[in-house]
């Protein structure tokens, strides 16, 4: 008897259907075919043991299990549940009329319990698009889908729960994962590394701008970066406050829209980085890997299965790279493509997978090998050594960073005479208003911020009057800017105009935007 059960396979952050075909005929042995990896092949022993533990019998016949399509590699332990259902149904031990209605995924324990698997969000989205009634997933995985309204999802804890749903003889609505009713809370899942901004601000985990003394110019630069999603680099001696300023950015970023939240959540779902929490993902990720991170950890990859790296986990959020100049040059150059294309493509011999990577890069570095240039007369480096140190950052990498901020140590007098500084909440309000302007302007483009605009969009949305055009011609000639740097100045000026509530880009917006290009190659020797 041939039985079909529907499951899925994640490729990047999208899922494709996989049909588990189980046939029991005369003969001996259990045979699994369909390009299955070691984890899937091992599932046979897990599945057989779990079924026997639950009182089901394993037919003494030939059992053939095919994972279709046969030319698609199947990886992971998520096929345990559909294989077990197929054996039970094909052997006639249970009548399961619901087999063709749901996408089924889950790992089986030897005692019949169901364990979580990655990729619940893409799988649920695929089930909705393909017209299935819903999904049957492990409870922890099913919780990832809460709040997105993609499809009907059942969260199961044991194999017996799955049988009950498939038989359809009893009310299983209690296992359905539903949106949270108003005024009530239930356990849901948030991604590892996501920020619950208000709680962290109150606890001091995210510094408030009001607690950072001085550095008004740096705060202004970070406000502009947050408003337009621009990349920013801070250069200054140790103790100047670079890391504190970077962490404070998490307190001024606006909450994600539902569409942005879904994009980011799908990445965390595929990476298997969800953990128990108390709210849906609404705060932007803030990833801060150490500077000796490997290429695979930063970009993504893996030997058995390709998983997203830090730059994709920071999608729609912030990637903070401290000690930027100390990172291996090979790693730095790998950032070129993602910073420009807002995607990362990982190629293997038989596979090519793309992950979204539209993140804000916030980089911090010392200005010289000893680190103390700009801090009085403490620096012992020559101009040549300082220039060589910052020259570790190639021109193409620096071109892709919109804002360059020089961070000087705060004077002692400002630390002693503390004056009231603007809190993060006020800055966040301006950032939110600017983001709303951009959202309305770019609503038909598929992007959310000025920094994501391509050349055609820049020409359309960043038009400048004649006096501004002449100013930019002179600026490009004086600073020796590349075409990419010129377009980034235009996008930066557009963001500054949005913060001012100005419909048009004015000369003062271009002037301020140009000041943030202090590390362009022609100026480097003068600055140092």
Secondary structure, 3 states (H helix, E strand, C coil): CEEEEEEEEEECCEEEEEEEEEEEECCCCEEEECCECHHHHHHHHHHHHHHHHCCCCCCCCEEEEEEECCCCCECCCCCHHHHHHHHHHHCCCCCCCCCCCEEECCEECCCCEEECCCCHHHHHHHHHHCCCCEEEEEHHHHHHHCCCCCCEEEEECEHHHHHHHHHCCCCCHHHECCCCCCCCCCCEEEECCCCCHHHHHHHCCCCCHHHCCCCHHHHHHHHHHHHHCCCEEEEECCCCCHHHHHHHHHHCCCCCCHHHHHHHHHHHHHHCCEEEECCCCCCCCEECCCCCCCHHHHHEECCCCCEECHHHHCCCCEEEECCHHHCCHHHHHHHHHHHHHCEEEEECCCCEEEEECCCEEEEEECCCCCCCCCCCCCCCCCHHHHHHHHCCCCHHHHHCCCEEEEECCCCHHHHHCCCCCCCHHHHHHHHHHHHHHHHHHCCCCCCCCHHHCCHHHHHHHCCECHHHHHHHHHHHHHHCCCHHHHHHHHHHHHHHHHHHCCCCECHHHHHHHHHCCCCCHHHHHHHC
